[in-house]
C-alpha cells in the first residue's frame, strides 16, 4: 500500500531560477521515508539502541521530469518494490497533483553496529510488506 507525505516548497528549497534545487528532492524523499517508517510502527531510535540496526541508502536512481516551484504543494508517494533479508527497495515519486515531477528507486540496506549488512528483523519486514 502506498504511503503519501505532503510538503510545501519553501523559498529555501529553490535556486536562482525559482525552481526546486535538484539535491532537495533527496531531502524530500528522505523525509517521506522517515515518516513512512514511523507510521508503520518502527521506532528507528529504539531499533538502533536495542538491536544496533540502522538503515542506509545503498543506491539511488533519480529521474527529474518537471520542475517544482516556490509555494507548490507536493506529495511524495512511497511504495515497497522488494524486500530481502537485508535490503529494501522502494519507489518514491514526487507529485504535484496528478503530475509526476520526480521519480526515484531507492535501495536501502540494513546495517549492524559494525557497519556491515545485517538481517532485517522479521517483525519489521512484515510491517514493511503490508
Secondary structure, 3 states (H helix, E strand, C coil): CCEEEEEECCHHHECCCCEECCCHHHHHHHHHHHHHHHHCCCCHHHHHHHHCCEEEEEEEEEEECCCCECCCEEEEEEEEEEECCCEEEEEEEEEECCEEEEEEEEEEEEECCCCCECCCCHHHHHHHHC
